[in-house]
């Protein structure tokens, strides 16, 4: 392989047509009649795409290993194997009605980076590694992003292996069923830096005609379980002023959550994603309702302020309607800042390639958000049509996918060829 220098790699580009072809080739694994993908983690279809990925990586000369949670690591040797690899990738599992790009783009663009370097005969100083993280989506097993969370030390491997899906199948059993419980210890694979390419899953880049989002970090998230207790009573005989209607109280609380988010515009969001009347009946005033709440913002102080306002709203609604509104926080993840040096490498790559770009914060959770606690990390976003994701109609253009792969390639080269223990140029 050739010696590398900035001048020898500056004009190197990924093969966008080849990347596009692999995206559509792998979409056959779990493909749906509506053009999406149903490839739940550790399903038979997930096993098929993992086999495809392993074979494609080995054909590119990469050494593939698998950890105890099924995460696949495909290593390309560097000139200095004492240096930890520069890693990049995402996930190949999807939602039940997922699209072709969420997660998939990051993994397959990583493969394309390896193929492009092979075609050009280029050897990097540090080794490179493309990663397929297990269960990013969380639609079969909870929590989402479980493998990267275990890598970061938030869970033990045994805790994750014991998680069960709705049918009672454990992660361990599902891994064994498709042959992907590996022998590498979770967290045992050293990573020097991590870069994740992903569709934005939001409308900002498309609306602003920007090709690249230089992701500075991930939003903070807080989840709550809520319960409203009023009083069941006869729908025909209870006058409206005497009702203690739990569903109407929830309606008011949901509108209050919307108002509180708008009070912290433009970045804050709040979502009542689940609601259930307990013991429902057509002719009974609802007396008990359970619900969930999700709030997000890039700033911890805003999350604090929103939570305080939500509790105040719950108390006011409860007192006025003569019922109780309980709100219990069950999980909080603080905002995640990405590594300034890796973010700078992404921005420099996008600038040198001439792509319209902007700094952006990720509204969704990603494996990169977990990795950032342990590894210098950043992300690259490309637009998706109308900001739609987690939907069979999810769409991105071949040109934008290629641009993202080019920025990933140039970022990886900057990181891998930078002097050891020094920031990338």
N, C-alpha and C positions, 0 to 999 in steps of 0.2 A: 504494500500500500504506500501511497505517496506521503511525503512530509506535508504538514498543513501549515498554512500561514494565512493571515487575514486576506491577502490579495488572492490566494488560490481558492478561497471559499466564499468570498464576498458575493459573487454572482451565482452561487449555487442555488438551485430551485428544486423543490419537490416535483414529482410527476403528478400533476393534478388529475389527469385523466385516469391514471392507474389507481390513485386514491379513490376517485369516484366509483370506479369499477369494483373495488373491494368493498366499499360501503354497500353497494347494491348486491354484491355476491353474498355477503354475510347476512343481508336482510332476509334471505330465504330461510334461515334458521329461526323458526317461529313466526314466519311471515303471516299476516292476516289478509283476508279478502279485501279489506279497505286500504291496503297499502302500508299498514303499520307493522309492528312487531309485538308479539306476545312471547317474551322470553324471560320468564321469572327465574330468579337466581336458583341455581342448583337443580333446575328442571332438566328433562332430557334434552330440550332444545339448547339450554345453556351448555350442557355437556358437548353437544355437537359443535357449537361455535367455539368453545374452548379447544376442542380437538383441531378445528380448522386453524385457529390462531397458533397453537403449538406447532403444527406442521408448517405453517407459513414462516414462523420465526426460525425454525430449524433449517428450512430451505434457504433462509437468508444468512445462515451461519451463526445464529445466536444460540447460546446455551440456555435452555429453559429449565427452570426449577419451580417448585410449587410448595407453598408453606402449609401449615396444618389447617388453615382456614380456606385453602383452595386458591389463594391469590397466586397468579402466574407472574414470574419474573423472567424476562428474556434479555440476556446479557450479551453485549458486543464488546469485545476486548479493546482496551486502549493501550497506548504506548507505555503508560505507567500504571500497572495493575495494583500498585500500593495505594493509589488514590481511590476514594469511594466513588461509585458510579454516579453520573448525572442521570436521574431517572425522569421519566415522563410517561403519561398514560392516563387512563380513566377507568371505565367499566363497560362490560358487554351485556350485563343484565338490563332488562327493560321493565316498564310498567305493563300491566295486563293489556292496555291499549296504548302502547308506546309507539314512538316514531323511530326513524332510521338513524338519527344523529345524536340524541342525548346519550353521552358517555361513549358511544361507539366511535364518534369522530376522533376523540382523543386517543383511543387505543390504536385505531387504524392509521391515523396520521403519524403516530409514533412508529408503527411498522414501516410506513412510507419513508420516514426519516432514515431508518436503518437501510432500507433498500436504496435510497438515493445516495447515501454515503458509500455503499458497496459499489454502485454503478460508477461513481466518480473515483473509486479506489482511494478514499480518504481515511486515514487513521487519526483518531483524536488522542489527545494526551490522556485524559481520564477515560475510563470505560463508560459506556452508555447502557441504559437499561429501560426497556418499555414494560409497563406494568398493567395487568388487568386485575383490578381490585374486586374481591368478592362482595356481592350484595351491597351495592351503593344505594339501590332504590328503596329497599326496605318494604317492598310490597308483598313479599311472601314471609320473610322473617324480620322481626324487629329486634334491635334498632336498625335504621338505615345506616349506611356507611360503616357497617360493623367491622369489616376487616381492617380498614384504615384506622378506625378507632382503637382496635386491639393493637395494631402496630404502634400507635402513639401512646399506648399504655393506659387507655381509659377502661379497658376490660381485659380480663385474662382470656386466653384461648379456650380454656375449659368453660368459662361462663358463656362464651359465644357458642361453643359446640353443643351446649345443653339447651339453647333456645329452640322453641317449637313453632311450627306453622299452625294454621287453623285446623289442619287434619291431625295434629299431634306428632308429626314427623320432626325429629331433631335435625339441627344443622349437621351434626356428625353423621346421622343416617343418610341424609341427602347427599353429603359429600361422598360417602362410600358408594351410594347407588350409582353415581356417575364416574367414580374412580378418581376423584380430585381432592382427597385428603392427603396432602403432601407431607414430606418429612423435614422440611425446613422449619425451624422454630419461628413462631410469629414474632416479628421484631428483630429477628436474627440477621436479616438481610440489610446490610449497611447501605444508606443512601446519602450522597453528598449534597444533593439539591434536587428539588422536584418541581416540574412544570406540567400543568394540566391545561390542555386545549379543550374548549367546550363551546357549544352554542350558548348564546346569552340566556335563553329561556325567558326573555323579556323583550320589550319593544324599543328600548332606548337607542341602540346602535342603528337599527333600521330607520327610525324616525329622524335621526340626525345625519343619516347617510355616512356613517362611519363604518369602516371595514373591520377594524380591530378595537377590541376593548382591552386596555391594559388594566388588569384587575389588581386593585390595591389591597383587597381583603374581603372578608365575608361578614355579613350582617350578624348582629347578635339576635338570639332567638329565645323566647320564653314561652313555655306551654303551660296551660292551666286546665284543670278539670273543674267544672262548675255544676252546681245543683241548686235548683229553686224548689222550695217547698211552700205550697199554698194550701188549698183545701179543695178536695173533690166535692162537687155538689151537683144537683140536678140542673141540666141545661135548660129545662123548660120552666122551672119554678124559682130559680135564683135570680133576683133582680140584678141588673148590671152593677149598680153601686155597691152591692154587698158581696160581689165575687172576689175571691182570692185566686185569680187565674195565673197559674205558673207560666203558661205559654205566652200570655200577653206580657208578663214581666220579662221573659226571655227576649221577646221582640223588642221591647224597650231597651234592654241591656245591649243587644246586638247593634242597635242604632247608636247607643252611647259609645260603644267600642269604635264604630265608624267615625263618630265625631272626634273622639280622642286621638285617633290616628291622623285625621285631617288637621287637628290642632298642632301636630308635629310634622306637617308637610315640609318638604316633598318626599322624605325618605321613609317615614314610618308607615307600617301596614298592620292591620288587625283583621283576623278572620275567625268567625265562628264556623268551624268546619263540620261539626257533628252536633246533632240535637235529637233527643228522643223523649217523647211523653211516656212516662212510666205508668203502666196499667191504663192504656188509652181506651176510650169508648166514645162512640159517636154522640151520645146524649149525656155526657158527663163533662163538667167544667174541669180542665186539666189541673190537677193538684200538685203533681211532681214532674219536673223536667230535669234531665241531665244534658250537659253540653260540654263542648271543648272550646278552647280559645288559643289562638296562635298570634303572638305579636312579634314584630321584628323591626330593628333599626340598626344602623351602623354604629350608634353611640350608646355606651352603657348608661349614661345619665338620662338619655331619652327613654330607655327601657324602664329605668327606675321611676321616671315621672309618669309614664303611661300606666305602670302597674299601680301606682298610688291613686291615679285618677280613676282607674277601673274599680278599685276597691271602694272609692268614694261613691261612684255611680251605683255600685251594687247595694251599698248601704242606704242610699237615698231612695232607690226604687223599692227596696224591701220595706222600708219604713212607710213610704207613701201608700204602698199597695197592701200593707199588712201581711207580709210573707217574708221568708228568708231567702236571701241570695248569697250562696256560698261560692267562693272562688279560691281554689288552692293551686299554687304553682307546683308543678310536678317535675319541671326540668327547665334549666336555663343554660344557654351556651353564650359566653361573652363574645363580643365582636372580635374577629380574628384579623389582625394586621399581617399582611404578607411581608416577606423579607425585602427590604429596600433595595439591596443589591440585585436580587433576582428580578424584581419589578423593573429596575433600571435596565437590565439586560433585555427584557421583553420590549420595553419602550424604544431602546436604541435599535433593536432589530426591526421593529415596525417602521421607525423613522427612516432607517437606511433603505428599506424596501419601498418607501414612498407611499405607504398605506395611510389613508385618513384614519385617525385614531382618537381615542379619548380615555382618560382615567375613569374607572368605574368600580363600584362595589358590588359584589355578588349578592343577589337577593335570595338565591337558593343555596342550600348546603351542598358541599362537594367533598370528595375524599381529600382534596388539597387543604380544606379547612381543618381537617383532623391532623394531617401531616405537618402543618405549619407549627404545631407545638413542639415538634421534634427535629424538623428538617427545614433548612431555608427553602421557601416555597413561593410560587406565584402562579397566576393563571392567565390564559389568553382567551378572550371571547371573540366569536364571530356572530354576525346577525342570524336570526331565524325569522322566517316570514311571520309577520304580525305578532311576534313575540310568543307564538304558540309552542308549547312543549307538553310532555306527558299526554300526548294525543296522537292518534294515527295520522292526522293531517300535518304533523310537524314537518317543516321543510326548510332547507337551506340551499343556497346555490353552489354549483360546482366551483365557481370563481372564488366565492368567500371561503369555502372549505380549503381550496388550494392556497389562498392567501394565509389562512391560519396555519396550515402546514409549513409554509415558507417561514413565517415568523417563529414557529416552534423550532424548525431546523436551525435558523440563524441564532436563536437564543441558546439552544443546546451547544452549538459550536463555540459561542462566546464563553459559556460556563465551563465546558470541558477543556478548552484550550487556554483558559486563564492560568497564570502561574499559581501553583499550589499555595493555599492559605492567603490568596490575594483576591480582591474583588475583580469581577470581569471588566475588561476594558470597554 
